[in-house]
């Protein structure tokens, strides 16, 4: 089975975006970035603010999916869509704006490696938190 390269697939199927008016392209790009940010924010802090077993289970599935996509493709597919909607992006730049935000916050010369390390640990730690809470609340329901 041939390996599907995500970026080529998205470039092929999102080719119609180049025909959008620049203002519409900008608005759509901002909308995708806002959705990406909200998903990242909920994924980062969701396990700490909810005890809903269904939502915690959904977050575990989300973490597994995100980490798998990161491992297989090397970046988030939202980033490819965002880059396709931006006009002044260097070719081959797959760095997400979320990673860039983390790098600016860290502000050291080695900030890229630290940001990737932190962003990789968040799903791992949050998966353990979700599983602990699911186990705890399921045990209490059985009593």
N, C-alpha and C positions, 0 to 999 in steps of 0.2 A: 504494500500500500504506500503510495507516494506521500511524503511529508508535506503537509500544507503549511506554507509560510503565512502567518497571520497578517503581516504587514502587506504582502502582495495581494492577499484576498481582500483586505479592507480597501486597499488602493483601487483595486479593480471594481469593487462594488460601490465605493463612495466617490467614483470619478465624476459623477454628476454634480458634486458640490462645487466644482470649479466654475460652474455656470451661474452660481448664486450671485446676487448683488453683494458687493463688499459689506454693506451695512447689515444685510441679513446674515451673511457669513459670520460677521463679528458677533451678532446677537446669538446665533446658534452656538458659536464657540464658547461664549460666556455661559450660556445655559448648560452646556455639557460640562464645563468646568465647575459650575455651581453644584450640579448633580454629583459629580465625581467627589467634590469636597464634602458634601453632605453624607454620601455613602461612606467616605473615609472617616468622618467624624463619628457617625453612628457606630461604625465597626470598631473604632478605637475606644469609645466610651460606653457603648451599649451594654456590655456585660456588667458594668458597675452601677447602672441605674435601673435595671429591670430584673425582675424575678420570674418573668413569664417564660415558661418552659418552651413554648413554641417559638418565641422570638430568640431565645438562647440557642435552640436547635438550629434555627435558620442562620444565626450568626456563625455557628460551627461549620455549616455547609458553605457559607460565604467565605470563611477563612481558608477552608480546604481548596475551594475553587480559585481564589485569588493567588494563593501560594503556588498552586499547580500551574496557573497561567504564567506567573512570574518565572517559575523554574523552566517551563517548556519554551516560552517565547522570549524571556529575558526582560519583559516589561509588561505593563498593564495595557490592555487593548483600548481603554479609554484615552490613553495618551496618544495613540495613533490617530484616533478620531479628532482629538484636540489639535494635534499638529497639522492634520489635513485642513482644518478650518483656519489655522493661523497663516498669515501671508509671509512673514519674515522668519522662517525657521530653517536652520542649517540641516542639510540632508544627512540622515543617519543619526540625528539627535533624538534619542528615545527617552530623555529624562523628563519625568513628569513635573508639572508645576508644583505638586505637593512635595516632591523631593527637593526642588529648588527652594521652597519655603523653609523646609527643615535645614538645608545648608545655610541659608541666611540667618536663621536663628542660632545655629551652632557657631558659625563665624570663624572657624579655624582653618588652617591650610589643608587639613585632612578631613574637611567637613563632608565631602561626598561619601567617603567610606563609612564615616560615623552615621550619616543619615540613612544609608542603605542598611547598615547593621540594625539601627533602631527600628526602621520600618519593617525589617524582617522579623524582629523579635515581637512586635505588637501582636501579629496573628497567633504566634505560638503561646505567649502568655495569656492572651484573651481566650484562646481555646481551652486552656486548662481552667481558667476562671469559669467559663461557661459549663464545662463538664462537671466541675465541682458543684456549681449551683444546681444544675439539672439533677445530679445524684442526690444532693442534700434535700431538695424539695420533693423529689419522687419518694425518697425514704420517709419523709414526714407525712406524705399523703397516704402511704400504706399503713401507717400506725393508727 
